[in-house]
Amino acid sequence: MKIKSLIISTILMATSCNLTAKDIQLPEPARKGGMPLMEAINNRHSTREFSEATLTEQQLSDMLWAACGYNRPDKRTVATALNRQEMSAYIVTPEAIYKYEPKENKLIFINDGDHRNVFAMQDFAKKAPLNVALVADMAKQDKEVFAGMTVGAMSNNIYLWCASEGLNTVVRASFDQEGMKKALKLNENEQVLLVQTVGK
Ligand SMILES: Cc1cc2nc3c(=O)[nH]c(=O)nc-3n(C[C@H](O)[C@H](O)[C@H](O)COP(=O)(O)O)c2cc1C
């Protein structure tokens, strides 16, 4: 009996190791520094040219924290109607898709492979090494317009952070909604509202 339970727990451990093997623990977000706010607002703009260069893990952590991290124990960097916190962010790289887990500051592995074709209708976005999908869970929020406002605030925080870091970005509503839902493995209540391309 003891041997049997040992085998079962070994299998369970191996399975859970496999499931989490591709998750990424990000460094702590900086939460300070950067360009003065008024300068960042002055520099905010859209760019549609991206090189192959990728962001560092520190930059990913800072950007995702700015988009929807916790800046207080239970509240976020962006406002949400009725504090429903219906939003989430996914990152799409040429190799894989991850969901940002803001409490633990982790990237949770979602899917393998290059899904940029469904994330982009425009050529520059198909080639860019990083897209951020801004998602709302409509099971948590009453009105789509409220979710849209929250996602708009997430996008603007990414714009301002990019301005401060000297990075290029553009937010996009042009993408394949159904294709993205599949690629991100969303449930029926979750919707991609915007996708933001970020890079150098
Ligand atoms: C909701 C929304 C959807 C957008 N969708 C796209 C898009 O699909 N493709 C694109 O190239 N730009 C898109 N943009 C970016 C706008 O074209 C851009 O913000 C506008 O031209 C003004 O330029 P600026 O951001 O440099 O001020 C979108 C912007 C918003 C707010």
PDBQT file of the ligand as one rigid body, heavy atoms in Angstrom, charges set to zero:
ROOT
HETATM    1  C1  LIG A 301      -9.467  51.321 -29.657  1.00  0.00    +0.000 C 
HETATM    2  C2  LIG A 301      -8.302  51.534 -30.597  1.00  0.00    +0.000 A 
HETATM    3  C3  LIG A 301      -8.103  50.669 -31.652  1.00  0.00    +0.000 A 
HETATM    4  C4  LIG A 301      -7.011  50.817 -32.509  1.00  0.00    +0.000 A 
HETATM    5  N1  LIG A 301      -6.797  49.896 -33.490  1.00  0.00    +0.000 NA
HETATM    6  C5  LIG A 301      -5.702  50.016 -34.288  1.00  0.00    +0.000 A 
HETATM    7  C6  LIG A 301      -5.419  49.007 -35.252  1.00  0.00    +0.000 A 
HETATM    8  O1  LIG A 301      -6.124  48.017 -35.387  1.00  0.00    +0.000 OA
HETATM    9  N2  LIG A 301      -4.301  49.160 -36.003  1.00  0.00    +0.000 N 
HETATM   10  C7  LIG A 301      -3.455  50.243 -35.870  1.00  0.00    +0.000 A 
HETATM   11  O2  LIG A 301      -2.455  50.314 -36.580  1.00  0.00    +0.000 OA
HETATM   12  N3  LIG A 301      -3.696  51.208 -34.948  1.00  0.00    +0.000 NA
HETATM   13  C8  LIG A 301      -4.790  51.122 -34.151  1.00  0.00    +0.000 A 
HETATM   14  N4  LIG A 301      -5.031  52.058 -33.182  1.00  0.00    +0.000 N 
HETATM   15  C9  LIG A 301      -4.076  53.164 -32.979  1.00  0.00    +0.000 C 
HETATM   16  C10 LIG A 301      -4.614  54.466 -33.560  1.00  0.00    +0.000 C 
HETATM   17  O3  LIG A 301      -4.612  54.372 -34.965  1.00  0.00    +0.000 OA
HETATM   18  C11 LIG A 301      -3.710  55.629 -33.083  1.00  0.00    +0.000 C 
HETATM   19  O4  LIG A 301      -3.837  55.760 -31.683  1.00  0.00    +0.000 OA
HETATM   20  C12 LIG A 301      -4.125  56.910 -33.767  1.00  0.00    +0.000 C 
HETATM   21  O5  LIG A 301      -3.776  56.892 -35.135  1.00  0.00    +0.000 OA
HETATM   22  C13 LIG A 301      -3.500  58.146 -33.133  1.00  0.00    +0.000 C 
HETATM   23  O6  LIG A 301      -2.073  58.016 -33.126  1.00  0.00    +0.000 OA
HETATM   24  P1  LIG A 301      -1.260  58.156 -31.772  1.00  0.00    +0.000 P 
HETATM   25  O7  LIG A 301      -1.566  56.962 -30.921  1.00  0.00    +0.000 OA
HETATM   26  O8  LIG A 301       0.188  58.196 -32.189  1.00  0.00    +0.000 OA
HETATM   27  O9  LIG A 301      -1.705  59.407 -31.097  1.00  0.00    +0.000 OA
HETATM   28  C14 LIG A 301      -6.123  51.918 -32.322  1.00  0.00    +0.000 A 
HETATM   29  C15 LIG A 301      -6.357  52.812 -31.264  1.00  0.00    +0.000 A 
HETATM   30  C16 LIG A 301      -7.414  52.620 -30.403  1.00  0.00    +0.000 A 
HETATM   31  C17 LIG A 301      -7.608  53.579 -29.250  1.00  0.00    +0.000 C 
ENDROOT
TORSDOF 0
